[in-house]
Amino acid sequence: KIGGDTSVEIEKEVLRRLGSIELNKPHKIVVVDDDADTLELIRQVLTYAKFECVPFAHGGEAQEWLRHNCAAVVVTDLAIDKDLDGLTLIERIRGHERRNHKVSSHIIIYTAFDVNEGIREDAMAFNVEVILKKGETIPQDLVEIIKTLLGQGSIASI
């Protein structure tokens, strides 16, 4: 549409598509990890960095929450449940986003496993933006990566 109201209509459409992401509210970061200590440490670091951390020990719970809510970033381990691994969770998240025309979340894999080429290819097919290895990347680095993905930081600061 061309006219004087075009920019207002575009802004309204953008806000409608963003759903629960609102200005001046902390970004919601979903974290899925079956290790309680890791989950708590990441929650503390993200909360300190002024993000709203939504932690889950089970992939099914995270998937259900994401059906009804939006997250700016999803951080998941690969080994989270015996019935639902991290890649399957990511596949389901992406499928739900496509079917419901939702804004895509940034996705980070944060795992202790060595990621082989097959897993890396699968992850990239689901538009996973970053794969990090626990022990080589500390949670504070994770915060900087999240800020960079959200346009709040610079990858050079890591």
N, C-alpha and C positions, 0 to 999 in steps of 0.2 A: 504494500500500500504506500502510496506517495501522498504526502500532505503534512500539515503542521503537527499532527498528533503522532506521527510515526515514531519518534524517539520515546515517547511515553508508552506507546503500545509495545515497543520492543523491550523496554525496561520491565514492564509488567509480565511479558512472556518469559523473560529471563528469570525473574523472581519466581514465577509459577513453576518453571522447570527445576529450579534449585530446591524446591520443596522446603525441607526443614533447615537448610543452611541460611542463616540470617546474619545481617550485618551486626557487628559489635558483639557477637556471641562467639564463644570459643569453638573452634573446629572440633567435631566429634571424630575421635580416632578409635576404631574398633581394634582390639588386640585379642588374638586367639592363641592360647598356649596352654598345654596340659600341665606344665610345670608351674606349680603355685608360686614358688619363689621368683621365677622369671617374670611371671605375670604381675606380681606385686611390685617388683623393681621397676618394670616398664611403666606401670600405672603411676607410681610415685614420680618418676622422671618426667612423664608427659604432663601430669598435673602441675608440677613445679614450673614447667615451661608454658603454662596457661592454656593447655589443651584440655578438652573434656574426654577423658579416657573411658571407654566402655569395654571392660574386660570380660572375656569368656574363657572358661576352661574346656568347653566342648564346642565343636564346630556346628553341631545342630542348633544349639542355642544362639550362636552368632548368626547363622543363616535365618532363623526365625525372626530375630530382632531386625535384621537388614531387610526383611520383607516389608516391614512397616515403618522403617526409619531410614534416614540417609546418613552416611558417614563420609567425611572428606577423604579419609585414608583407612585402609584395612591392613593390619600387620598380622600375618599368620605364620605359625610354624608349619612344617610339612607333616609331622607326626603328631596329630592332635587327638584322634579317636581311632579305635579299632574299626569302626564302621564308616568313618568319614575322614579321609586324609585332607591335607591342606590344598592339594591341587583340585580335588573334587569339590571342595568348598568354593574355591575360586571359580571353577567352571560354573557352579550353580549361581554364584553371585552375578557373574557376567550374563548368564542366561536370563536371570530375573531382571537385570537392568535393561537388556534388549527388549524383552517382552513387554515391559511396563514403561518404556521410554524414559527411564530414570537417568539422571546424570551419573556418569561412571565414577566410581571411587578410585583413587590411586591405590594400588596394591603393592605391598612389600612382603616378600618372603623372608622370614628371620628364623633360621634353622641351624641346628648343630650338625646336620648331615652334610657330607660332601655332595654337592649337586652335580650329577653327571649331565652329559650333553642332552640326553633324552628328556630329563626333567627340565632342563633349561629351555629346550625347544617348546615343550608343553606350556611352560610358564609364559614364554614370550607370545605364544599363540593366544593366550588369555590376557594379553596386554599387562602382564606384571612388569612394573617399571624398575624394581630394584630387588636383587637377591643378595641377602647378607648372611654371613656365617657367624653364629654365636661364638664368642671367644676371640674372634678377629675384629668384631665390631662391638663397641660398648653402647649401652642404651643412650648415652649422651650424644653419640654420633648419630643414632637413630633419630633423635630430635632434630638435628641439623639437616638430615636428609628429608624429613617430613616438612620442615620449613621451606626447603628448596622446592619440593614438589608443589607446595602451596603458594609459591612465589613470595615467600617471606625471608628467604635467606639465599646464600650463595654456596654452591657445592665446593668452592675454593676454600671455604672456612673450615672444612673438615680436616 
